[in-house]
Amino acid sequence: MRLQVGGLTRSELKAALEAGGILLNAHAQTLLEHPVFELRDAEEVEVVERSAGDLGLSAGGTLPDIFGAARAKGLALCPPDTGPYLRLALTSQANAPDSVLSAGRSPTGALNVAAATLSDYVEFPKGFYLRVVDHQLWLRGYRCDDEYRFSAGDRFAFRVAARADGGSLADSA
């Protein structure tokens, strides 16, 4: 999937999320207040979805494990402000099989946006995930430390890194 990331002020981005009927949790609201969401030029980003298992982590792994395995497969982290733009673009995500919103684990049906964390402080949200619960689009933030293990089935959105010849590294992985 290709999408435009950036190009909106924080207020415009929040208004677009509201207009799209997208619900936010408190962690997503905290992330949206970070300076990375100041106006910047738009850029086109190509995003692919991979599970930890797809990356060769059959027993799952921590965020550093998952991000490292993705880099080894030619994938890159998304820009830190990708989450809201991806939620606005991805309206056809399947409804989650349950309506549990917080259970101390990555929720079923969640698509985690792989991006550099915005703070080393463990209480600050680490990133966004997209989920549809009871046919309602959600953009949610999550917290975890570098010891938390995602399962092999947990899914992540990564940026496709470009090759020098104009193709993508993910095509050759």
Secondary structure, 3 states (H helix, E strand, C coil): CEEEECCCCHHHHHHHHHHCCCEECHHHHHHHCCHHHCCCCCEEEEEEEEECCCCCCCCCECHHHHHHHHHHCCEECECCCHHHHHHHHCCCCCCCCCCCCCCCCCCCCCEEECECCCCCCCCCCCEEEEEEECCEEEEEEECCCCCCCECCCCEEEEEECECCCCCEHHHHC
